[in-house]
Amino acid sequence: MQEILSFMEGFKVNGTLNNNGVVRMIRNYFLEMCFTIYEMARVLNQGGKIVMVNDNVQYAGEEIPVDLILSEFAERFGLTVSNIFVLQQQKGNSSQQMGNHGRTPMRKCVYLWEKL
């Protein structure tokens, strides 16, 4: 995640981001998700499961592997990543991205986390 934030800060500095608020949005999204996943892990009973649906995203041509980052958070909070199901239907990047970077399909995933 720090690597991605560094890339995004660099894109912001050199003016290749179409919106300078993107870096703050990414940082805050993962901060909020960190607290959310922590709280889910805290209140989940032993043997309980969490199913979550999410898409990966791309900014300035850089893919952000949301599925892997959030699953790493889950593991750090004591959950086991039982599976990350990748859906056949993929999400396209935004129209702003396609003009500069072409169409890049992003993974749409369903995560299965367990508290063993």
N, C-alpha and C positions, 0 to 999 in steps of 0.2 A: 504494500500500500504506500509506503514512504517513497518507493521508486516512482510510482505513478504520480504522486503529488509533486515530486521533484520535476518530472517531465512537464506536468501541467503548469507549474510555476515558470519553467523555462519558456513554454509556449506563450504564457501571459507576458513575460518580459519582452520577447521578440515580436509580439503582436500577431501571432498566428491563431489565437483563440478568437472566435467570433463574438464572445461575451466574456469580459474579465471576471464576472461573478461565478463562472464555472468552477474555478478552483475552490472557492469558499463553499459552493454548493456540494461538491464532491467530498470535501473534508467534513462538512457538517452531516451529510448523509451517513457516512461511515461512523461518525461519532454517535449519532442517534441510533444506528443499527447496533453498534457495540453495546450500548445501554439496554436496548430492547432484547438482544440475544442473551445478555447476562441475566436479565430479569426472568426471561423464559426458562433458562437453565436453573435458576435459583428456585423457582416455584414448581418446576416439573417434578413429579414423583418418580422414584426409582422405577425403571421399566417403562416409563412414559416416552412418547414419541412426539416429535414436532415435524410437521410437513409445511414447507414454505415454497412459494413460487416466485421466481424473479428472473430478470433478463440481464445479460451483460450489456454494456453500453460502450460507446466510442465517442471521444472528443478529440478534435484536431488530428484525426487519423489514428489515435492511440486507443486500442481496446483496453477496457478495464474489466478484468475477470471477477465480476461481482460474486459469482458462485464460489470461487475459490477463496476469496477474501472473507466472505461471511462464514464459510465453513471453517476457516481457520479460527475465526472468533469463537465459533461454537466449540471447537476442540479445546481451545484455551480455557473455556468455562466449564469443562468437564463433560461435554457431550461427545458422543461418538457419531461420526459421519458414516451412516450406514450405506447411503447411496446418493449420488447426484444423477438424476435422470435427465438426459438431454432430449428435449422434444424435437421431433422431426421438423416441425415448422419453425423456422428461424426468424428472428426479428431483423428487419433492415435498419441501417443507420438513418439518421435524420436527413432531410432534404438539403440542409445546410452543409452536411458532411459529404453528400454524394457529389456535389459540384467539384469539390477539391480532391476527394479521395476515392471516388467511385462507390459502387454499392458493395458493402461488406456485410455479409450476414453475421449476426451475433447469436450466441447460444441463448435459448430460452430453457430454463431448468426448473426442476422440482427437486428440492432437497429433502432428504429424510435423515433427521438427527435423532438420536436416542440417548437416554440417560440410563446407562447400564448399572 
